[in-house]
């Protein structure tokens, strides 16, 4: 059984937005396909690691990898907009800070 928490919602939103951004990068004419494929694969594994315990890397490692791929996607450019990338980057950064306990907000973590 999965408990619905704010941390899970933030992680899901960041992961799903990263997958959508990767799909948009693949569909764009001048987009970078390598970055799009990396975004889809890593974010897909991240979202799966939130629900399945058998994923080889933990959610924390995949969250950091997703954050790095999003940062690379910001500078890769292409014909895709950067708004979705920035939103996903901010959500993943907030999730990483809250999961590690660097900032404690009662009721969230």
N, C-alpha and C positions, 0 to 999 in steps of 0.2 A: 504494500500500500504506500502511496506517495502522499506526503504532507505538502499542501500548497502553502508556500511561504513567500515573503517578498523577495528573498534572495533567489528563489527558483524562478519567479516571474521576471526579475531583472535579467537573469542568465538566459532564460528562454527568449526574451525579447531581443537581447543582443545577438544570440546565436541565429535566430530566424532572420533578423535583419542582415546579418552577415551572409547567410545563404542567398537571400534575395539580391543583395549587392553583387555577389559572385555570379548569379544567373544573369543579371543585367550586364555585367562585364563581358560575359560570353556572347550575349546576343548583340552587343554593340558592334558596329562595323569597324571602328578604329580602336576597339578595346584590347586590352592585353589579356590574351586567353590563358596564359600560364598563371597569372595572379588570380583570375576568375576560378580556374580549376582548383588552385590551392585553397581559396576561400571556401569553396563548396565542400571540399573533402575535410578540411580541418574543422570548419564550423559544424558539419554534419556529425563528425566524431564527438565534438564537444557537446552537442545537444543529446546525442545518444548516451554519453558518459554521465549525464545528469540522471538518467533513468536506469541504465544497466550497469551493474558493478563489474562486468567482465571486460570492459574496454581496456586495452593494454596500458594506456597512459591515463592518469587520473584527470578529473575535471579541471584541476588547478593548472596542470601542465598544458592541457589543451586550451584552456582559457588564455594563458600567456602566449601560446602559439597563435591563437586567433587574434590577439591584440597586435602581435608583430605583423601578421599578414595584413591586417587592416591598416597599420601604419605604412606598410609598403604600398598598399593600394592607394593611399592618399597621394603618394608621390609618383605613382605609375602613370597617372593621367588617363588619357583616352577621351572618348566622347561621352562617357557617363558622368552624371553629376556627382558632386562630392557630399551632398547633404546626407544621404543615407549612410555613407561611409563614416561621416563624423558622428552621427547619432549612434551607430553601432559601436564605434570606438569609445565614445563616452560611456555607454552602458556597460561595455566589457571592463573598462577601467574602474567604474564604480563597483561592479561585482567583485573584481579582484581585491580592491581595497577593503570592502566589507567582509569578504570571506576570510582574508588573512587576519582580520581583527585589528587592522591599523587604525581604524576609526570605529568606535562602538556607538551605535544608535539603538537605544532601547526600543524593542518592538520589531526591529528589522533583523538584527543579528544577535 
